[in-house]
C-alpha cells in the first residue's frame, strides 16, 4: 500500500533588492510505504526535507568544489551522460 503525504507550507521571504517581505508557498508531495503508526505525517515531512538538503549539499559540492565537465552523448540510443573532474 502506498501512502501519499502532501505538505503545503507558507513562509516569509525578505527581498534583497528592496527589503520587502512577501509570503511564499511551497507544495511538497512524498510517497512512502510506511504506515502512519510507524511514521507520522510530521516525520515524513521532516525526512523529505532532510533528503532534499542532502541532495542539494551533494550537488552544490559537486558543482562548486569538484568542477565537473559534462559530456552528453548525441547518439540515437537512450541518452547517456558522462562526467569527468579536473584534477
Secondary structure, DSSP 4 states (H G I P E B T S, - for coil): --EEEEEEEEEEEE-TTT--EEEEEEEEEEEE---TTTS-HHHHHHHHHHHHHHHHHHHHHHHHHS-EEEEE--SSSSP-EEEEE--
